[in-house]
Amino acid sequence: MIETNRYALPNGLRIVHNRDSATAMVALNILYNVGSRDESPESTGMAHLFEHLMFGGSRNIPEFDKALEEAGGSNNAWTNCDFTNFYDIVPAHNVETVFWLESDRMNELAFNERSLEVQRQVVCEEFKQVCLNQPYGDLFHHLYALAYKEHPYRFPVIGKKLSHIEKVTMDDVKRFFYRHYAPNNAVLAVTGNISFDETCRLAEKWFGGIPRREVAPRSYTQEPLQESPRREEMHGRVPQTVIYKAYHMPGYADTAYPACDVITDLLSAGQSSRFYRRLLMGTEMFTRVDASITGTEDPGLLLLSAYLREGVDTEEAESAITECAMSLISEPPGDYELQRALNRFDSNHTFGCMNYVNLASVLAQCEMRGQDINNIVPRQRAVTPGIISDTAAVVIVPDNSSTLVYRPAK
């Protein structure tokens, strides 16, 4: 049982807290309810660019990292389709420094042309390195565009085109900041060796004066039901043929979401999984097979992937992957097989939350979703063999599939 305390400031900032007196450190995690789904189709990559810009200086603090390092702290951040997350780790006796730093950049960035140019170049180089100069780097650009026709999930978090990042202006930056970066669009999670009273005192002192803002509504089109299979083949500078199959699945809040998560664990988690036993060990066709979910708030994707050995027939390999995945319909997992997957999830979650830094991130996401952290494992354990079979029969069907075959250039 993880004990949590909650508090909300009048400006809408939600605070969630857990004390861990076994450490001499404190972690602050600020989760903003903005991701790549909130971008304009003509200006993708903004949320990820902003992750970088938030370290480029705020109204009163020209160098975020320098001030934090002088307090003995460290930090990092991540962006996905739905959220942007920032976390700081600092010795408990210097914790007020982090409240000061994070509140100042939530209040107002420096909006410096030099900072924008520096961070724009950093992100552009990252785009080139990850998407253009790396084998399979553009795979998800094509796969997401194949699977989604309306929803903004069709664009990768890093951006659809390099030109979208290159042409960002200061007006674009200011508009995006004031429409999304606001106390009433964020959750502050605080964990480690700090009391709840002190957390509330510092939050009120440093964040209390930041005004509420009018957050941009989400007005994008939901993805329509896919009614027939989609397929695309492409060639590139890659070492071997890869097959990716994407199936639409429910979003995080849906009751079927945990079943889809368990399905991918049954298929590919560990050497006892069906993909490992039946495809990797049972055939000579593959060097790697995997199953995963995109884990998004809106309806996302269940992904099957396979890397083929040279000379293997693509159709035969694809049939083997699909049949193995669909075996969950005709051969539902036994109690032992299912419990093994559920125990793995339970173990990973429990051990992950023992680390105060990881716990801060999980608490922030739970608070943003209106979820009790202590219900995460029970929600997963409610999945039964029958639910697995029924969910697979709805999700893993040809009409719901988008298949991308990526071959080496001829």
C-alpha positions as a LaTeX table, in Angstrom:
\begin{tabular}{lrrr}
\hline
Residue & $x$ (\AA) & $y$ (\AA) & $z$ (\AA) \\
\hline
Met1 & 0.00 & 0.00 & 0.00 \\
Ile2 & 1.51 & 3.31 & $-1.12$ \\
Glu3 & 0.45 & 6.19 & 1.11 \\
Thr4 & $-0.23$ & 9.43 & $-0.74$ \\
Asn5 & $-1.27$ & 12.93 & 0.25 \\
Arg6 & $-3.04$ & 15.37 & $-2.06$ \\
Tyr7 & $-3.47$ & 19.11 & $-2.17$ \\
Ala8 & $-4.63$ & 21.64 & $-4.77$ \\
Leu9 & $-3.71$ & 25.29 & $-5.11$ \\
Pro10 & $-6.37$ & 27.87 & $-5.99$ \\
Asn11 & $-4.73$ & 28.29 & $-9.43$ \\
Gly12 & $-5.49$ & 24.65 & $-10.25$ \\
Leu13 & $-2.08$ & 23.03 & $-9.67$ \\
Arg14 & $-2.60$ & 19.56 & $-8.22$ \\
Ile15 & $-0.02$ & 18.23 & $-5.78$ \\
Val16 & 0.52 & 14.60 & $-4.81$ \\
His17 & 3.07 & 13.57 & $-2.18$ \\
Asn18 & 4.71 & 10.49 & $-0.68$ \\
Arg19 & 7.35 & 10.59 & 2.05 \\
Asp20 & 10.35 & 8.24 & 2.01 \\
Ser21 & 12.57 & 8.92 & 5.01 \\
Ala22 & 15.02 & 6.21 & 3.91 \\
Thr23 & 16.62 & 8.59 & 1.45 \\
Ala24 & 18.34 & 11.94 & 1.92 \\
Met25 & 16.99 & 13.14 & $-1.44$ \\
Val26 & 13.78 & 14.60 & $-2.84$ \\
Ala27 & 12.30 & 14.20 & $-6.32$ \\
Leu28 & 9.99 & 16.77 & $-7.92$ \\
Asn29 & 8.07 & 15.61 & $-10.97$ \\
Ile30 & 5.95 & 18.04 & $-12.99$ \\
Leu31 & 3.67 & 16.48 & $-15.57$ \\
Tyr32 & 2.04 & 18.79 & $-18.11$ \\
Asn33 & $-1.09$ & 17.61 & $-19.90$ \\
Val34 & 0.32 & 18.38 & $-23.35$ \\
Gly35 & 1.92 & 16.12 & $-25.94$ \\
Ser36 & 2.19 & 15.68 & $-29.67$ \\
Arg37 & $-1.57$ & 15.14 & $-30.00$ \\
Asp38 & $-2.00$ & 18.84 & $-29.14$ \\
Glu39 & 0.00 & 20.07 & $-32.13$ \\
Ser40 & $-1.15$ & 21.53 & $-35.42$ \\
Pro41 & $-0.68$ & 19.13 & $-38.38$ \\
Glu42 & 1.31 & 21.93 & $-40.05$ \\
Ser43 & 3.63 & 22.36 & $-37.05$ \\
Thr44 & 4.45 & 18.95 & $-35.60$ \\
Gly45 & 7.29 & 18.33 & $-33.14$ \\
Met46 & 6.39 & 21.37 & $-31.00$ \\
Ala47 & 5.82 & 19.44 & $-27.74$ \\
His48 & 9.20 & 17.74 & $-28.06$ \\
Leu49 & 10.89 & 21.03 & $-28.97$ \\
Phe50 & 9.34 & 22.57 & $-25.87$ \\
Glu51 & 10.82 & 19.87 & $-23.69$ \\
His52 & 14.19 & 21.27 & $-24.77$ \\
Leu53 & 13.16 & 24.93 & $-24.62$ \\
Met54 & 12.14 & 24.58 & $-20.97$ \\
Phe55 & 15.82 & 24.21 & $-20.12$ \\
Gly56 & 16.79 & 27.32 & $-22.09$ \\
Gly57 & 16.13 & 29.83 & $-19.32$ \\
Ser58 & 13.12 & 31.43 & $-17.67$ \\
Arg59 & 12.24 & 34.98 & $-16.69$ \\
Asn60 & 14.56 & 35.16 & $-13.64$ \\
Ile61 & 16.87 & 32.19 & $-14.21$ \\
Pro62 & 19.08 & 32.28 & $-17.33$ \\
Glu63 & 20.61 & 28.81 & $-16.78$ \\
Phe64 & 18.31 & 26.18 & $-15.28$ \\
Asp65 & 20.88 & 23.36 & $-15.19$ \\
Lys66 & 23.60 & 25.50 & $-13.62$ \\
Ala67 & 21.40 & 26.58 & $-10.72$ \\
Leu68 & 20.27 & 23.01 & $-10.11$ \\
Glu69 & 23.79 & 21.57 & $-10.27$ \\
Glu70 & 25.02 & 24.15 & $-7.77$ \\
Ala71 & 22.39 & 22.77 & $-5.38$ \\
Gly72 & 23.72 & 19.23 & $-5.92$ \\
Gly73 & 20.82 & 18.23 & $-8.12$ \\
Ser74 & 20.16 & 16.62 & $-11.50$ \\
Asn75 & 17.22 & 16.52 & $-13.89$ \\
Asn76 & 15.76 & 15.10 & $-17.05$ \\
Ala77 & 12.56 & 15.14 & $-19.09$ \\
Trp78 & 10.53 & 13.20 & $-21.64$ \\
Thr79 & 7.71 & 13.83 & $-24.09$ \\
Asn80 & 5.18 & 11.43 & $-25.57$ \\
Cys81 & 1.92 & 11.64 & $-27.50$ \\
Asp82 & $-0.05$ & 12.74 & $-24.45$ \\
Phe83 & 2.19 & 14.31 & $-21.81$ \\
Thr84 & 5.40 & 16.25 & $-21.23$ \\
Asn85 & 7.26 & 15.37 & $-18.04$ \\
Phe86 & 10.07 & 17.09 & $-16.12$ \\
Tyr87 & 11.77 & 15.70 & $-13.02$ \\
Asp88 & 14.45 & 16.97 & $-10.67$ \\
Ile89 & 16.44 & 15.16 & $-7.96$ \\
Val90 & 18.06 & 17.20 & $-5.21$ \\
Pro91 & 19.36 & 16.78 & $-1.64$ \\
Ala92 & 16.50 & 17.34 & 0.80 \\
His93 & 18.19 & 20.32 & 2.45 \\
Asn94 & 18.27 & 22.13 & $-0.92$ \\
Val95 & 14.76 & 21.24 & $-2.02$ \\
Glu96 & 13.51 & 24.83 & $-2.08$ \\
Thr97 & 15.88 & 25.52 & $-4.97$ \\
Val98 & 13.91 & 23.13 & $-7.17$ \\
Phe99 & 10.55 & 24.65 & $-6.22$ \\
Trp100 & 12.00 & 28.03 & $-7.22$ \\
Leu101 & 13.41 & 26.75 & $-10.53$ \\
Glu102 & 10.31 & 24.86 & $-11.65$ \\
Ser103 & 7.90 & 27.62 & $-10.65$ \\
Asp104 & 9.88 & 30.24 & $-12.53$ \\
Arg105 & 9.79 & 28.37 & $-15.82$ \\
Met106 & 6.13 & 27.46 & $-15.36$ \\
Asn107 & 5.41 & 31.14 & $-14.86$ \\
Glu108 & 7.26 & 32.42 & $-17.93$ \\
Leu109 & 10.12 & 31.37 & $-20.17$ \\
Ala110 & 12.84 & 33.81 & $-21.21$ \\
Phe111 & 11.58 & 33.67 & $-24.82$ \\
Asn112 & 15.08 & 34.31 & $-26.04$ \\
Glu113 & 15.80 & 34.11 & $-29.78$ \\
Arg114 & 19.25 & 32.67 & $-29.12$ \\
Ser115 & 17.81 & 29.92 & $-26.90$ \\
Leu116 & 15.23 & 29.08 & $-29.56$ \\
Glu117 & 17.90 & 28.82 & $-32.24$ \\
Val118 & 20.13 & 26.61 & $-30.07$ \\
Gln119 & 17.36 & 24.22 & $-29.09$ \\
Arg120 & 15.92 & 24.16 & $-32.61$ \\
Gln121 & 19.33 & 23.05 & $-33.91$ \\
Val122 & 19.60 & 20.42 & $-31.17$ \\
Val123 & 16.21 & 18.95 & $-32.08$ \\
Cys124 & 16.96 & 19.10 & $-35.80$ \\
Glu125 & 20.18 & 17.17 & $-35.27$ \\
Glu126 & 18.30 & 14.63 & $-33.16$ \\
Phe127 & 15.75 & 14.24 & $-35.97$ \\
Lys128 & 18.54 & 13.64 & $-38.50$ \\
Gln129 & 20.36 & 11.18 & $-36.26$ \\
Val130 & 17.33 & 9.18 & $-35.13$ \\
Cys131 & 15.03 & 9.35 & $-38.15$ \\
Leu132 & 17.23 & 9.89 & $-41.20$ \\
Asn133 & 20.65 & 8.36 & $-40.47$ \\
Gln134 & 19.68 & 5.27 & $-38.48$ \\
Pro135 & 18.40 & 1.96 & $-39.86$ \\
Tyr136 & 14.59 & 1.77 & $-39.55$ \\
Gly137 & 14.61 & 5.37 & $-38.25$ \\
Asp138 & 11.64 & 6.37 & $-40.39$ \\
Leu139 & 9.69 & 3.15 & $-39.80$ \\
Phe140 & 7.21 & 4.65 & $-37.33$ \\
His141 & 6.64 & 7.67 & $-39.55$ \\
His142 & 5.24 & 5.25 & $-42.12$ \\
Leu143 & 3.54 & 2.84 & $-39.70$ \\
Tyr144 & 1.64 & 5.53 & $-37.78$ \\
Ala145 & 0.58 & 7.23 & $-41.02$ \\
Leu146 & $-0.70$ & 3.88 & $-42.25$ \\
Ala147 & $-2.63$ & 3.03 & $-39.07$ \\
Tyr148 & $-4.08$ & 6.50 & $-38.39$ \\
Lys149 & $-5.88$ & 8.61 & $-40.96$ \\
Glu150 & $-7.45$ & 11.34 & $-38.77$ \\
His151 & $-6.07$ & 11.28 & $-35.23$ \\
Pro152 & $-2.85$ & 13.27 & $-34.47$ \\
Tyr153 & $-1.20$ & 10.05 & $-33.29$ \\
Arg154 & $-0.41$ & 9.64 & $-36.99$ \\
Phe155 & 2.57 & 11.98 & $-36.44$ \\
Pro156 & 5.65 & 10.82 & $-34.47$ \\
Val157 & 6.45 & 12.78 & $-31.31$ \\
Ile158 & 9.69 & 14.06 & $-32.82$ \\
Gly159 & 7.72 & 15.57 & $-35.70$ \\
Lys160 & 6.51 & 14.59 & $-39.14$ \\
Lys161 & 9.02 & 16.66 & $-41.10$ \\
Leu162 & 12.32 & 18.34 & $-40.33$ \\
Ser163 & 10.98 & 21.51 & $-41.95$ \\
His164 & 8.26 & 21.78 & $-39.29$ \\
Ile165 & 10.92 & 22.22 & $-36.61$ \\
Glu166 & 13.14 & 24.44 & $-38.72$ \\
Lys167 & 10.39 & 27.02 & $-39.34$ \\
Val168 & 9.21 & 27.46 & $-35.72$ \\
Thr169 & 9.05 & 31.15 & $-34.77$ \\
Met170 & 9.09 & 32.96 & $-31.44$ \\
Asp171 & 5.39 & 33.73 & $-31.88$ \\
Asp172 & 4.73 & 29.99 & $-32.26$ \\
Val173 & 6.67 & 29.33 & $-29.06$ \\
Lys174 & 4.82 & 31.96 & $-27.02$ \\
Arg175 & 1.44 & 30.78 & $-28.31$ \\
Phe176 & 2.17 & 27.13 & $-27.46$ \\
Phe177 & 3.50 & 28.01 & $-24.00$ \\
Tyr178 & 0.55 & 30.09 & $-22.85$ \\
Arg179 & $-1.98$ & 27.63 & $-24.28$ \\
His180 & $-0.56$ & 24.56 & $-22.53$ \\
Tyr181 & 1.99 & 25.35 & $-19.82$ \\
Ala182 & $-0.19$ & 26.39 & $-16.91$ \\
Pro183 & $-0.69$ & 25.38 & $-13.27$ \\
Asn184 & $-4.23$ & 24.26 & $-14.08$ \\
Asn185 & $-2.81$ & 21.93 & $-16.76$ \\
Ala186 & $-0.17$ & 20.29 & $-14.59$ \\
Val187 & 0.45 & 17.91 & $-11.70$ \\
Leu188 & 3.30 & 18.30 & $-9.22$ \\
Ala189 & 4.42 & 15.05 & $-7.57$ \\
Val190 & 6.90 & 15.25 & $-4.67$ \\
Thr191 & 8.56 & 12.18 & $-3.17$ \\
Gly192 & 11.51 & 11.47 & $-0.92$ \\
Asn193 & 12.57 & 12.88 & 2.43 \\
Ile194 & 10.16 & 15.79 & 2.76 \\
Ser195 & 7.01 & 16.16 & 4.84 \\
Phe196 & 3.61 & 16.88 & 3.34 \\
Asp197 & 3.33 & 20.13 & 5.32 \\
Glu198 & 6.65 & 21.36 & 3.95 \\
Thr199 & 5.65 & 20.34 & 0.44 \\
Cys200 & 2.43 & 22.34 & 0.66 \\
Arg201 & 4.22 & 25.34 & 2.19 \\
Leu202 & 6.81 & 25.47 & $-0.60$ \\
Ala203 & 4.21 & 24.84 & $-3.30$ \\
Glu204 & 2.09 & 27.72 & $-2.06$ \\
Lys205 & 5.13 & 30.00 & $-1.72$ \\
Trp206 & 6.55 & 29.39 & $-5.19$ \\
Phe207 & 3.65 & 28.20 & $-7.36$ \\
Gly208 & 0.73 & 29.95 & $-5.67$ \\
Gly209 & 1.25 & 33.25 & $-7.46$ \\
Ile210 & 1.26 & 31.81 & $-10.98$ \\
Pro211 & $-2.04$ & 32.71 & $-12.66$ \\
Arg212 & $-4.42$ & 30.20 & $-14.16$ \\
Arg213 & $-4.47$ & 30.21 & $-17.94$ \\
Glu214 & $-7.03$ & 29.35 & $-20.55$ \\
Val215 & $-5.84$ & 25.95 & $-21.75$ \\
Ala216 & $-6.44$ & 25.13 & $-25.41$ \\
Pro217 & $-9.25$ & 22.58 & $-25.82$ \\
Arg218 & $-8.59$ & 19.32 & $-27.60$ \\
Ser219 & $-10.58$ & 19.58 & $-30.81$ \\
Tyr220 & $-9.00$ & 16.96 & $-33.05$ \\
Thr221 & $-10.97$ & 14.26 & $-34.84$ \\
Gln222 & $-11.15$ & 10.83 & $-33.26$ \\
Glu223 & $-9.95$ & 7.98 & $-35.44$ \\
Pro224 & $-12.79$ & 6.25 & $-37.31$ \\
Leu225 & $-13.21$ & 2.50 & $-37.12$ \\
Gln226 & $-10.88$ & 0.67 & $-39.52$ \\
Glu227 & $-12.92$ & $-1.61$ & $-41.77$ \\
Ser228 & $-10.31$ & $-3.32$ & $-43.98$ \\
Pro229 & $-6.65$ & $-4.37$ & $-43.86$ \\
Arg230 & $-3.98$ & $-1.85$ & $-44.82$ \\
Arg231 & $-0.56$ & $-2.68$ & $-46.15$ \\
Glu232 & 2.60 & $-0.90$ & $-47.26$ \\
Glu233 & 6.03 & $-2.06$ & $-48.37$ \\
Met234 & 9.16 & 0.08 & $-48.38$ \\
His235 & 12.88 & $-0.25$ & $-48.98$ \\
Gly236 & 15.79 & 1.41 & $-47.24$ \\
Arg237 & 19.31 & 1.07 & $-45.93$ \\
Val238 & 18.45 & $-1.64$ & $-43.44$ \\
Pro239 & 20.24 & $-4.93$ & $-42.71$ \\
Gln240 & 17.23 & $-7.28$ & $-42.82$ \\
Thr241 & 13.52 & $-7.42$ & $-43.60$ \\
Val242 & 11.22 & $-6.36$ & $-40.77$ \\
Ile243 & 7.48 & $-6.88$ & $-40.47$ \\
Tyr244 & 5.35 & $-4.65$ & $-38.24$ \\
Lys245 & 1.67 & $-5.29$ & $-37.71$ \\
Ala246 & $-0.41$ & $-2.63$ & $-35.91$ \\
Tyr247 & $-3.90$ & $-3.28$ & $-34.49$ \\
His248 & $-6.12$ & $-0.56$ & $-33.05$ \\
Met249 & $-6.82$ & $-1.04$ & $-29.33$ \\
Pro250 & $-8.61$ & 0.95 & $-26.59$ \\
Gly251 & $-7.07$ & 3.87 & $-24.71$ \\
Tyr252 & $-5.75$ & 3.77 & $-21.17$ \\
Ala253 & $-9.03$ & 4.40 & $-19.34$ \\
Asp254 & $-10.91$ & 1.64 & $-21.17$ \\
Thr255 & $-11.60$ & $-1.58$ & $-19.30$ \\
Ala256 & $-10.08$ & $-3.60$ & $-22.17$ \\
Tyr257 & $-6.73$ & $-1.80$ & $-21.97$ \\
Pro258 & $-5.20$ & $-4.11$ & $-19.30$ \\
Ala259 & $-6.14$ & $-7.16$ & $-21.37$ \\
Cys260 & $-4.26$ & $-5.80$ & $-24.39$ \\
Asp261 & $-1.26$ & $-5.13$ & $-22.17$ \\
Val262 & $-1.35$ & $-8.69$ & $-20.84$ \\
Ile263 & $-1.75$ & $-10.07$ & $-24.37$ \\
Thr264 & 1.60 & $-8.58$ & $-25.39$ \\
Asp265 & 3.25 & $-9.94$ & $-22.24$ \\
Leu266 & 1.90 & $-13.43$ & $-22.97$ \\
Leu267 & 3.25 & $-13.18$ & $-26.51$ \\
Ser268 & 6.72 & $-11.76$ & $-25.95$ \\
Ala269 & 7.76 & $-11.19$ & $-22.31$ \\
Gly270 & 10.56 & $-13.62$ & $-21.46$ \\
Gln271 & 11.68 & $-17.02$ & $-22.62$ \\
Ser272 & 8.40 & $-18.63$ & $-21.56$ \\
Ser273 & 6.37 & $-16.43$ & $-23.93$ \\
Arg274 & 4.60 & $-17.84$ & $-26.98$ \\
Phe275 & 6.67 & $-15.86$ & $-29.48$ \\
Tyr276 & 9.92 & $-17.06$ & $-27.94$ \\
Arg277 & 8.91 & $-20.72$ & $-27.68$ \\
Arg278 & 6.99 & $-21.07$ & $-30.94$ \\
Leu279 & 8.71 & $-18.61$ & $-33.27$ \\
Leu280 & 12.27 & $-18.04$ & $-32.09$ \\
Met281 & 12.92 & $-21.55$ & $-30.78$ \\
Gly282 & 10.35 & $-23.39$ & $-32.89$ \\
Thr283 & 11.37 & $-22.04$ & $-36.31$ \\
Glu284 & 14.45 & $-20.80$ & $-38.17$ \\
Met285 & 12.69 & $-17.76$ & $-39.62$ \\
Phe286 & 13.37 & $-15.00$ & $-37.11$ \\
Thr287 & 16.21 & $-13.28$ & $-35.27$ \\
Arg288 & 13.82 & $-11.30$ & $-33.07$ \\
Val289 & 10.07 & $-11.12$ & $-32.43$ \\
Asp290 & 8.23 & $-8.76$ & $-30.13$ \\
Ala291 & 4.81 & $-7.50$ & $-29.06$ \\
Ser292 & 4.00 & $-4.22$ & $-27.35$ \\
Ile293 & 1.37 & $-1.51$ & $-26.93$ \\
Thr294 & 1.77 & 2.21 & $-27.51$ \\
Gly295 & 0.14 & 2.90 & $-24.13$ \\
Thr296 & $-1.73$ & 6.04 & $-25.14$ \\
Glu297 & $-4.60$ & 7.92 & $-23.50$ \\
Asp298 & $-6.73$ & 7.86 & $-26.64$ \\
Pro299 & $-7.18$ & 4.56 & $-28.52$ \\
Gly300 & $-3.72$ & 3.32 & $-29.45$ \\
Leu301 & $-2.00$ & 0.41 & $-31.14$ \\
Leu302 & $-1.08$ & $-3.15$ & $-30.29$ \\
Leu303 & 2.12 & $-3.89$ & $-32.21$ \\
Leu304 & 3.61 & $-7.16$ & $-33.42$ \\
Ser305 & 7.08 & $-7.07$ & $-34.95$ \\
Ala306 & 9.52 & $-9.58$ & $-36.39$ \\
Tyr307 & 13.03 & $-9.41$ & $-37.85$ \\
Leu308 & 13.50 & $-12.04$ & $-40.57$ \\
Arg309 & 16.54 & $-14.13$ & $-41.36$ \\
Glu310 & 17.93 & $-13.78$ & $-44.88$ \\
Gly311 & 16.02 & $-15.74$ & $-47.50$ \\
Val312 & 12.89 & $-16.28$ & $-45.40$ \\
Asp313 & 9.62 & $-15.96$ & $-47.29$ \\
Thr314 & 7.80 & $-12.84$ & $-46.06$ \\
Glu315 & 4.30 & $-14.26$ & $-46.44$ \\
Glu316 & 5.21 & $-17.41$ & $-44.53$ \\
Ala317 & 6.81 & $-15.36$ & $-41.75$ \\
Glu318 & 3.84 & $-13.02$ & $-41.50$ \\
Ser319 & 1.43 & $-15.95$ & $-41.30$ \\
Ala320 & 3.50 & $-17.48$ & $-38.49$ \\
Ile321 & 3.41 & $-14.24$ & $-36.46$ \\
Thr322 & $-0.32$ & $-13.75$ & $-36.96$ \\
Glu323 & $-1.20$ & $-17.36$ & $-36.19$ \\
Cys324 & 0.85 & $-17.32$ & $-33.01$ \\
Ala325 & $-0.84$ & $-14.12$ & $-31.83$ \\
Met326 & $-4.30$ & $-15.47$ & $-32.73$ \\
Ser327 & $-3.56$ & $-18.68$ & $-30.81$ \\
Leu328 & $-4.70$ & $-16.71$ & $-27.75$ \\
Ile329 & $-8.22$ & $-16.93$ & $-29.20$ \\
Ser330 & $-8.30$ & $-20.66$ & $-29.86$ \\
Glu331 & $-5.94$ & $-21.54$ & $-27.01$ \\
Pro332 & $-6.63$ & $-19.13$ & $-24.12$ \\
Pro333 & $-3.82$ & $-19.03$ & $-21.57$ \\
Gly334 & $-4.00$ & $-21.49$ & $-18.71$ \\
Asp335 & $-3.96$ & $-20.25$ & $-15.15$ \\
Tyr336 & $-0.21$ & $-20.88$ & $-14.81$ \\
Glu337 & 0.66 & $-19.04$ & $-18.03$ \\
Leu338 & $-1.56$ & $-16.08$ & $-17.14$ \\
Gln339 & $-0.38$ & $-15.85$ & $-13.54$ \\
Arg340 & 3.22 & $-15.83$ & $-14.73$ \\
Ala341 & 2.50 & $-12.77$ & $-16.88$ \\
Leu342 & 0.53 & $-11.05$ & $-14.12$ \\
Asn343 & 3.25 & $-11.77$ & $-11.56$ \\
Arg344 & 5.82 & $-10.22$ & $-13.89$ \\
Phe345 & 3.72 & $-7.04$ & $-14.15$ \\
Asp346 & 3.16 & $-6.97$ & $-10.38$ \\
Ser347 & 6.88 & $-7.41$ & $-9.72$ \\
Asn348 & 7.96 & $-4.73$ & $-12.19$ \\
His349 & 5.45 & $-2.24$ & $-10.81$ \\
Thr350 & 6.24 & $-2.96$ & $-7.16$ \\
Phe351 & 10.00 & $-2.80$ & $-7.52$ \\
Gly352 & 9.72 & 0.28 & $-9.75$ \\
Cys353 & 7.73 & 2.15 & $-7.12$ \\
Met354 & 10.33 & 1.37 & $-4.45$ \\
Asn355 & 12.52 & 4.00 & $-6.13$ \\
Tyr356 & 11.32 & 7.45 & $-5.04$ \\
Val357 & 12.20 & 8.99 & $-8.42$ \\
Asn358 & 10.17 & 6.44 & $-10.40$ \\
Leu359 & 7.38 & 6.72 & $-7.85$ \\
Ala360 & 7.10 & 10.47 & $-8.44$ \\
Ser361 & 6.52 & 9.87 & $-12.15$ \\
Val362 & 3.92 & 7.15 & $-11.54$ \\
Leu363 & 2.09 & 9.28 & $-8.96$ \\
Ala364 & 1.97 & 12.23 & $-11.34$ \\
Gln365 & 0.48 & 10.13 & $-14.13$ \\
Cys366 & $-2.06$ & 8.54 & $-11.79$ \\
Glu367 & $-3.14$ & 11.94 & $-10.52$ \\
Met368 & $-3.46$ & 13.26 & $-14.08$ \\
Arg369 & $-5.63$ & 10.26 & $-14.99$ \\
Gly370 & $-7.69$ & 10.34 & $-11.80$ \\
Gln371 & $-6.40$ & 6.90 & $-10.88$ \\
Asp372 & $-5.43$ & 5.45 & $-7.49$ \\
Ile373 & $-1.88$ & 4.11 & $-7.69$ \\
Asn374 & $-2.91$ & 1.23 & $-5.43$ \\
Asn375 & $-5.43$ & 0.09 & $-8.04$ \\
Ile376 & $-2.90$ & $-0.40$ & $-10.86$ \\
Val377 & $-2.00$ & $-4.00$ & $-9.99$ \\
Pro378 & $-5.56$ & $-5.11$ & $-9.01$ \\
Arg379 & $-6.81$ & $-3.69$ & $-12.31$ \\
Gln380 & $-4.30$ & $-5.84$ & $-14.17$ \\
Arg381 & $-4.99$ & $-8.91$ & $-12.03$ \\
Ala382 & $-8.70$ & $-8.72$ & $-12.88$ \\
Val383 & $-7.84$ & $-10.02$ & $-16.36$ \\
Thr384 & $-8.94$ & $-13.64$ & $-16.89$ \\
Pro385 & $-8.23$ & $-16.22$ & $-19.61$ \\
Gly386 & $-11.71$ & $-15.58$ & $-21.01$ \\
Ile387 & $-11.11$ & $-11.82$ & $-21.17$ \\
Ile388 & $-7.81$ & $-12.44$ & $-22.97$ \\
Ser389 & $-9.49$ & $-14.66$ & $-25.56$ \\
Asp390 & $-12.43$ & $-12.28$ & $-26.08$ \\
Thr391 & $-10.19$ & $-9.20$ & $-26.39$ \\
Ala392 & $-7.82$ & $-10.90$ & $-28.83$ \\
Ala393 & $-10.83$ & $-11.94$ & $-30.95$ \\
Val394 & $-11.83$ & $-8.28$ & $-31.26$ \\
Val395 & $-8.40$ & $-6.68$ & $-31.64$ \\
Ile396 & $-6.21$ & $-9.17$ & $-33.52$ \\
Val397 & $-8.30$ & $-9.48$ & $-36.67$ \\
Pro398 & $-7.33$ & $-8.80$ & $-40.31$ \\
Asp399 & $-9.74$ & $-5.89$ & $-40.85$ \\
Asn400 & $-8.15$ & $-4.09$ & $-37.88$ \\
Ser401 & $-4.58$ & $-4.55$ & $-39.09$ \\
Ser402 & $-2.02$ & $-2.26$ & $-40.70$ \\
Thr403 & 1.04 & $-4.13$ & $-41.97$ \\
Leu404 & 4.36 & $-2.53$ & $-42.87$ \\
Val405 & 7.09 & $-4.58$ & $-44.50$ \\
Tyr406 & 10.48 & $-2.82$ & $-44.50$ \\
Arg407 & 13.01 & $-4.48$ & $-46.83$ \\
Pro408 & 16.70 & $-3.82$ & $-47.55$ \\
Ala409 & 17.23 & $-1.65$ & $-50.60$ \\
Lys410 & 17.86 & $-3.63$ & $-53.76$ \\
\hline
\end{tabular}
